[in-house]
Amino acid sequence: MKAFWIRILLVLIPLVTLEIFTETIITSRFQRQQDGFKRQVSERIESLAVESDPELFLKKSLVAALHWFQRVPKLSLSRLMLFLKTSAIGENFDLYSTSAFGEFLEVLPSEAPNQWLIRKLFQALMSQTKRPDQEKELQRLLPAVFGLGKGIDWFRKNQGKVCIVRYQGTEARLLWERGKKAGILIICRTTPDLGSRFKKARGRVRISEQSWCGIHCVWMKR
C-alpha cells in the first residue's frame, strides 16, 4: 500500500508542479500586459495634454523648423512651408530667408507684408558692425509692426526663441535665426483654436492595436 501511494505521488507532484508553473507564467504574462497597457494609456494621456497645449502646439513645429535651418542654412522655403502646413494644420505662416548680407533669398508667400522693413532688419542683424542711423530708424519702426518694446535690441536678445508678438496688432508667434551663410524669419499669423489643437493631437496620439489586449487583462483582474 505504501508503495502504491508513493507511485501516485510521483505522478501527481510533477503534474501539480507543472500546473502551478504554467499558471505562474500566464499570470506573469497577463501582469506584464496589464502594466504595459496602463503605462501606454498614461503616456498617451500625457502626450494628448501636451499636444493640445496652446503654446506647445506651435512651438514643437517651429523648433523643428529651426533645427532644420541650423542643419541646412539655405534650405528651400517651399519645403519648409510644406512641413509647417503639415505639422500645424490650419495656421498661416510668412517665411523670409536672407543671405549673409541681409538680402532676401526667398519670401513666402511672395506678397508677404513688411518686406522692406524686414530686409532692413536683417541687414542690421546679419551685420558685424552697428550703424547708429540704421539702429535708430529700426528702433522707431519695428514696434509699430511687432508691438511695443520690439526694437532691434529685442530681436538680438531673442534670437532662436519662439516669441509672442503683436504683429500688426494681432497676436502672432515669431522665430528668427541667423547662421554664417543665411538668416531666417518665421511668423505664424494665426493663433490655433482649441478644436484644431485637439484634432491634431488626437491624430498624433494613438495606442497600438496590440496594446488593447491590456483591456482584457485589466478586466480579468477586476
BELJO-V739428 format. One record per backbone hydrogen bond with DSSP energy under -0.5 kcal/mol. CO is the residue of the C=O (numbers start at 0). NH is the residue of the N-H. If there is no record, write none. Layout:
co = <CO/CO>
nh = <NH/NH>
//
This chain:
co = <0/1/2/3/4/5/6/7/8/9/10/11/12/13/14/15/16/17/18/19/20/21/22/23/24/25/26/27/28/29/30/31/32/33/34/35/36/37/38/39/40/41/42/43/44/45/46/47/48/49/52/53/54/54/55/57/58/59/60/61/62/63/64/65/66/67/71/75/76/77/78/79/80/81/82/83/87/91/91/93/94/95/96/96/97/98/102/105/107/108/113/114/115/116/117/118/119/120/121/122/129/130/131/132/133/134/135/136/137/140/140/141/141/142/144/145/146/148/150/151/152/153/155/157/160/162/164/164/165/165/166/169/171/172/173/174/175/176/180/181/182/183/184/185/186/186/187/189/192/193/194/195/196/197/198/199/200/203/207/207/208/209/210/211/211/212/212/213/214/215/216/218>
nh = <4/5/6/7/8/9/10/11/12/13/14/15/16/17/18/19/20/21/22/23/24/25/26/27/28/29/30/31/32/33/34/35/36/37/38/39/40/41/42/43/44/45/46/47/48/49/50/51/52/52/56/57/57/58/59/61/62/63/64/65/66/67/68/69/70/71/74/79/80/81/82/83/84/85/86/87/90/188/189/186/107/184/104/105/182/101/98/96/94/111/117/118/119/120/121/122/123/124/125/126/131/134/135/136/137/138/139/140/141/143/144/144/145/146/167/165/149/150/154/155/156/157/158/160/162/173/166/171/167/168/169/166/164/187/162/185/159/183/99/178/97/176/95/174/93/188/172/191/196/197/198/199/200/201/202/203/204/205/210/211/211/212/213/214/215/215/216/217/218/219/220/221>
//
